[in-house]
């Protein structure tokens, strides 16, 4: 197990190019199973979770050709369906949350799909009901081995239908869409997720020959087709990573330029940072975060009431960015309530920030009130453990702003979502090193 050793309080400056979007990559890579033709994916992030999924695809029999550092070609012409019931897959699939999205395309093309209970971040319950209820409505039979925590769906034929999802699950919607594109007849999905990454998936499928209407809305209509062809697809820059770099620049009073951020796909992110008093400048498709040498002040609502930031399905704020926003608020002028609605364990890393000197009241598993220090005192270096991807990055940002030396353990969690993170931080002046 590795750790980061960080000397905090260093001035940072420079230019960062955001990596490809992790959450989009996990959907897009599963979609290559829908066709026997060659699919080229560009801007693929070199991170643990994505590399695990590519490894699973190879073991399924998908031909994988790495064209360059961030570009791959996939040809799923000779898929070994039996691998999904092997002991190797039960172990490997269980270590990756994104492996659940293999089921939809496998069910659509090969009439069967299996998955062990997927792992991932320990951030509370993340149920799979939406996925499997959608498959059942399409005509699949469902079985679950409680002893092995192993799920399976099978169908002689998938038939389009109307369905109202119980929640706007991004991975659930993606999985059902991938199953429905090869189903017989028309499928209507209401209360569908509509995040940019889901839109990217739908647009890619349309280029492959799928018939999907309502892309970008919560009502999708899919007319099933018999087969799909190959295509080339480029992943968006990672919105959550962009939010992390903004937070790092603000709390370290540094000026950073972020290249090619796809402003039009950032949704609420710029506005939420503005509510924390942080200035973001647009130059073409680049984002410049100027050095906030005089700090930043939390706004209030129009009626003067206390500022609250909460997550919500798109076009609301992604829950993945709240951990970083909370850290940034620890040095603001004023106070703010952070309300994490979607996951009941995601705020449990704040005790580590309190140990560093932050003023935070954890109201309950979903709400934390942050009283900003306004840089009157610095956070203190500390020894801590990374509990999940986003909290791990938030703690790393806190350590980079802190006075003294910090050690972050279990950094494999950070590696799951952030590419070459210590090298990229070193390139802008951070004093960080990885040790075993």
C-alpha positions in Angstrom: 0.0 0.0 0.0 1.3 3.4 -1.0 1.1 6.9 0.6 1.5 10.5 -0.4 3.9 12.7 1.6 2.9 16.4 1.1 4.7 19.5 2.1 1.8 22.0 2.2 1.6 25.7 1.8 3.6 25.9 -1.5 2.6 28.5 -4.2 1.3 26.8 -7.3 1.1 28.0 -10.9 0.8 26.7 -14.4 -1.4 25.0 -16.9 -3.3 21.7 -16.5 -5.2 19.7 -19.2 -8.1 17.8 -17.6 -8.1 14.1 -18.2 -10.9 12.2 -20.0 -14.1 11.7 -18.0 -14.0 8.6 -15.8 -17.7 8.2 -15.5 -18.2 8.5 -19.2 -15.4 6.1 -20.0 -17.0 3.3 -17.9 -20.2 3.6 -19.9 -18.6 4.0 -23.3 -16.2 1.1 -22.9 -19.1 -1.3 -22.0 -21.0 -0.1 -25.2 -18.2 -1.6 -27.4 -19.8 -5.0 -26.6 -22.9 -4.1 -28.7 -21.2 -4.5 -32.0 -18.7 -6.9 -33.7 -17.2 -4.0 -35.6 -14.2 -1.8 -34.5 -14.9 1.0 -32.1 -12.2 3.7 -31.5 -12.3 5.6 -28.2 -10.2 8.8 -27.7 -9.2 10.7 -24.6 -9.4 7.6 -22.3 -8.0 8.4 -18.8 -5.1 6.2 -17.6 -6.7 5.4 -14.2 -7.2 2.2 -12.2 -10.9 1.9 -12.6 -10.8 2.3 -16.4 -7.8 0.0 -16.8 -9.6 -2.7 -14.7 -12.6 -2.5 -17.1 -10.4 -2.7 -20.2 -8.7 -5.8 -18.6 -12.2 -7.4 -18.1 -13.1 -6.7 -21.7 -9.9 -8.4 -22.9 -10.7 -11.5 -20.8 -14.1 -11.5 -22.3 -12.5 -11.9 -25.7 -12.6 -8.3 -26.9 -9.6 -7.4 -29.1 -8.0 -4.3 -27.6 -5.5 -2.3 -29.5 -3.9 0.6 -27.7 -3.2 3.1 -30.5 -1.7 5.8 -28.2 -1.6 6.7 -24.5 -5.2 7.8 -24.5 -6.7 6.1 -27.6 -7.9 2.5 -27.9 -9.6 0.4 -30.6 -12.0 -2.3 -29.5 -13.3 -5.2 -31.6 -15.9 -7.4 -29.8 -16.1 -10.0 -32.6 -15.3 -13.2 -30.6 -16.8 -12.7 -27.1 -16.5 -15.5 -24.6 -19.8 -15.3 -22.7 -18.9 -18.1 -20.4 -16.2 -15.9 -18.8 -19.0 -14.0 -17.0 -19.7 -17.1 -14.9 -16.0 -17.8 -14.1 -14.4 -17.5 -10.7 -12.0 -15.0 -12.1 -14.8 -12.7 -13.2 -16.6 -13.0 -9.9 -13.4 -11.7 -8.3 -12.5 -9.0 -10.8 -16.0 -7.7 -11.5 -16.6 -7.4 -7.7 -13.7 -4.9 -7.4 -15.2 -2.4 -9.9 -18.5 -0.6 -9.6 -18.6 0.2 -13.3 -18.6 -3.5 -14.2 -22.4 -3.5 -13.7 -22.8 -1.8 -17.1 -21.5 -4.9 -18.9 -24.8 -6.5 -18.2 -27.0 -4.4 -20.5 -25.0 -4.8 -23.7 -24.3 -8.5 -23.0 -28.0 -9.1 -22.5 -28.9 -7.2 -25.6 -26.4 -9.0 -27.9 -25.9 -12.4 -26.3 -29.2 -12.8 -24.4 -27.5 -13.2 -21.0 -25.6 -11.1 -18.6 -24.1 -11.8 -15.2 -22.4 -9.7 -12.5 -21.1 -10.1 -9.0 -22.1 -7.5 -6.5 -19.9 -4.6 -7.6 -17.5 -2.9 -5.2 -16.2 0.7 -5.5 -16.4 3.5 -3.0 -17.6 2.9 0.5 -20.1 5.8 0.5 -23.3 4.1 1.6 -25.9 2.0 -0.1 -25.9 2.0 -3.9 -28.6 -0.3 -4.9 -29.0 -2.0 -8.3 -32.8 -2.3 -8.4 -33.1 0.3 -11.2 -30.9 -1.7 -13.5 -32.6 -5.1 -13.0 -36.1 -3.8 -12.9 -35.5 -2.2 -16.3 -34.1 -5.5 -17.7 -37.1 -7.4 -16.3 -39.5 -4.9 -18.0 -37.7 -5.6 -21.3 -38.5 -9.3 -20.9 -35.5 -10.7 -19.1 -35.7 -13.3 -16.3 -33.8 -12.4 -13.2 -32.0 -14.6 -10.7 -29.8 -13.9 -7.7 -27.4 -16.2 -5.8 -27.5 -14.8 -2.3 -24.7 -17.0 -1.1 -22.3 -15.7 -3.8 -23.8 -12.3 -4.2 -24.1 -13.0 -7.9 -26.8 -11.5 -10.3 -27.9 -12.8 -13.6 -30.4 -11.9 -16.3 -31.4 -14.0 -19.4 -33.9 -13.6 -22.2 -34.7 -15.3 -25.5 -35.8 -11.9 -26.8 -36.0 -8.4 -25.4 -39.2 -6.5 -26.2 -39.6 -2.7 -26.0 -42.0 -1.3 -23.4 -42.8 1.8 -21.4 -41.0 2.2 -18.0 -40.9 4.8 -15.3 -37.6 4.6 -13.5 -37.8 4.7 -9.7 -34.7 7.0 -9.7 -32.8 8.9 -12.3 -29.8 6.6 -12.0 -27.0 7.4 -14.5 -25.6 3.9 -14.6 -29.1 2.4 -14.5 -30.3 4.5 -17.4 -27.1 3.8 -19.4 -27.5 0.0 -18.8 -31.2 0.0 -19.8 -30.5 2.1 -22.9 -27.7 -0.3 -24.1 -30.1 -3.2 -23.7 -33.0 -1.4 -25.4 -31.2 -0.4 -28.6 -31.2 -4.0 -29.8 -34.6 -4.9 -28.4 -37.6 -5.6 -30.6 -40.0 -2.6 -30.8 -40.1 0.7 -29.0 -38.8 1.4 -25.5 -39.9 4.6 -23.6 -37.8 5.5 -20.5 -39.3 8.2 -18.3 -37.4 9.7 -15.4 -34.2 8.9 -17.3 -30.9 10.4 -16.3 -29.7 13.1 -18.7 -26.1 13.9 -17.6 -23.7 15.0 -20.3 -22.0 11.6 -20.1 -25.3 9.8 -20.7 -25.9 12.2 -23.6 -22.5 11.2 -25.0 -23.4 7.5 -24.8 -26.7 8.1 -26.6 -25.0 10.2 -29.3 -22.4 7.5 -29.8 -25.0 4.8 -30.1 -26.9 6.9 -32.7 -23.7 7.1 -34.8 -23.5 3.3 -34.5 -27.0 3.1 -36.0 -29.3 3.2 -32.9 -32.5 5.2 -33.0 -32.8 7.3 -29.9 -35.0 10.4 -29.4 -35.1 12.8 -26.5 -31.4 12.9 -25.8 -30.7 15.4 -23.1 -34.1 15.1 -21.6 -35.6 12.8 -18.9 -37.8 11.1 -21.6 -36.0 8.8 -24.0 -37.7 6.9 -26.8 -35.7 4.1 -28.4 -36.7 2.2 -31.5 -34.8 -1.1 -31.5 -32.6 -2.1 -34.4 -31.1 -5.5 -35.4 -27.4 -4.6 -35.2 -25.0 -1.7 -34.6 -21.9 -0.7 -36.5 -18.5 0.7 -35.4 -17.6 4.3 -34.8 -15.1 6.7 -33.3 -15.9 8.5 -30.1 -14.0 11.1 -28.0 -14.6 11.4 -24.2 -15.4 14.8 -22.6 -13.0 16.3 -20.1 -13.7 15.1 -16.6 -16.0 17.7 -14.9 -15.2 16.4 -11.4 -11.5 16.7 -12.0 -12.0 20.3 -13.3 -13.9 21.0 -10.1 -10.9 19.6 -8.1 -8.4 21.8 -9.9 -10.6 24.9 -9.3 -10.8 24.1 -5.6 -7.0 23.5 -5.4 -6.3 26.9 -7.0 -8.7 28.8 -4.7 -7.6 27.3 -1.4 -3.8 27.7 -2.2 -4.3 31.2 -3.5 -2.8 30.1 -6.8 -3.4 31.0 -10.4 -4.1 28.0 -12.7 -5.2 27.7 -16.3 -7.3 24.7 -17.3 -7.2 23.8 -20.9 -10.2 22.8 -23.0 -12.7 22.3 -20.2 -15.9 22.1 -22.4 -17.6 25.0 -20.6 -21.0 24.2 -22.1 -21.0 20.8 -20.3 -20.0 22.0 -16.8 -23.6 22.7 -15.7 -23.9 24.2 -12.2 -20.2 23.8 -11.4 -19.1 27.4 -12.2 -22.1 29.0 -10.5 -21.6 27.0 -7.3 -17.9 28.1 -7.1 -19.1 31.7 -7.7 -21.4 31.3 -4.6 -18.2 30.5 -2.6 -16.8 33.8 -3.9 -14.4 32.3 -6.4 -13.7 34.0 -9.7 -13.5 32.0 -12.9 -12.4 33.5 -16.2 -13.3 32.2 -19.6 -10.8 32.4 -22.4 -12.0 30.5 -25.4 -12.6 27.0 -24.0 -9.9 27.5 -21.3 -10.7 28.4 -17.7 -8.4 30.7 -15.7 -8.6 30.7 -11.9 -6.9 33.8 -10.7 -5.0 33.9 -7.4 -7.4 34.8 -4.7 -4.8 36.7 -2.7 -7.5 38.4 -0.5 -9.4 35.3 0.0 -13.0 34.6 -1.0 -16.4 35.3 0.6 -19.4 33.0 0.6 -22.5 34.7 -0.8 -25.9 34.6 0.7 -29.2 34.0 -1.0 -31.2 36.9 -2.4 -33.2 37.3 0.8 -30.0 37.2 2.9 -30.5 33.7 4.2 -27.7 31.3 4.9 -26.1 29.7 1.8 -26.7 26.0 1.3 -25.2 23.8 -1.4 -26.7 20.5 -2.2 -26.4 17.8 -4.8 -29.1 16.7 -7.2 -29.5 14.7 -10.5 -28.5 16.6 -13.6 -28.9 19.5 -14.3 -28.3 19.8 -10.5 -24.8 19.7 -8.9 -23.0 16.3 -9.1 -22.5 14.7 -5.7 -18.9 13.9 -6.7 -17.8 17.5 -6.3 -19.2 18.2 -2.9 -16.2 16.8 -1.0 -13.9 19.3 -2.7 -16.3 22.2 -2.2 -16.5 21.4 1.5 -12.7 21.7 1.8 -12.6 25.0 -0.1 -15.2 26.4 2.2 -13.0 25.8 5.3 -10.9 28.9 4.3 -13.7 31.1 3.1 -15.2 34.2 4.8 -18.6 33.2 6.2 -20.3 29.9 6.7 -22.2 27.4 4.5 -24.3 24.3 4.8 -23.2 21.4 2.6 -26.1 19.0 2.1 -25.1 15.6 0.6 -28.5 14.1 -0.2 -27.6 11.0 -2.3 -25.1 9.0 -0.2 -25.2 8.6 3.6 -21.5 8.0 4.2 -19.9 10.5 2.0 -19.3 13.2 4.6 -17.7 10.9 7.1 -14.2 12.1 6.1 -14.8 15.5 7.8 -13.3 14.3 11.1 -9.9 14.3 9.3 -10.4 18.0 8.4 -11.4 18.8 11.9 -8.2 17.2 13.1 -6.4 19.6 10.7 -8.1 22.6 12.3 -11.2 23.1 10.2 -14.3 24.4 11.8 -17.0 22.0 10.8 -20.2 20.8 12.5 -21.3 17.5 11.2 -25.1 17.7 11.7 -25.9 14.2 10.6 -24.7 11.8 7.9 -26.0 14.1 5.1 -25.3 17.7 6.4 -22.2 19.6 7.5 -22.0 23.2 8.5 -18.6 24.8 7.6 -17.4 27.9 9.3 -14.7 29.4 7.2 -11.4 30.5 8.7 -10.8 33.3 6.1 -7.1 32.2 6.1 -6.7 33.7 9.6 -5.2 30.3 10.5 -4.0 27.5 8.3 -5.0 23.9 8.3 -2.4 21.7 9.9 -0.6 18.9 8.3 -1.9 15.5 9.4 -1.7 11.8 8.9 -4.9 10.4 7.3 -6.5 7.7 5.2 -8.3 8.1 1.9 -11.7 6.6 2.3 -12.9 6.9 -1.4 -11.9 8.6 -4.6 -13.5 12.0 -4.1 -12.8 12.3 -0.4 -9.3 11.2 -1.1 -8.8 14.1 -3.6 -10.4 16.5 -1.2 -8.0 15.5 1.6 -5.1 15.9 -0.8 -6.2 19.4 -1.6 -6.5 20.2 2.1 -3.0 18.8 2.7 -1.6 21.0 -0.2 -3.0 24.1 1.5 -2.0 23.1 5.0 1.0 24.2 7.1 3.5 21.4 7.6 3.7 17.8 6.4 0.8 15.5 5.7 0.7 11.8 4.9 -2.3 10.3 3.1 -2.5 6.5 3.1 -4.6 4.2 0.9 -4.0 6.5 -2.1 -5.0 3.6 -4.4 -8.4 5.1 -4.0 -7.2 8.4 -5.5 -5.5 6.5 -8.3 -8.9 5.0 -9.2 -10.1 8.3 -10.5 -7.1 10.7 -11.1 -4.5 10.1 -13.7 -0.8 10.7 -12.9 -1.9 12.9 -10.0 1.5 13.4 -8.3 3.4 14.2 -11.5 0.7 16.7 -12.6 0.8 18.4 -9.2 4.6 18.5 -9.3 4.4 20.2 -12.7 2.6 23.2 -11.1 5.0 23.4 -8.1 3.5 21.0 -5.5 5.8 19.2 -3.1 4.4 15.7 -3.1 5.9 12.3 -3.4 4.7 8.7 -3.4 6.2 6.2 -1.0 5.5 2.5 -0.4 
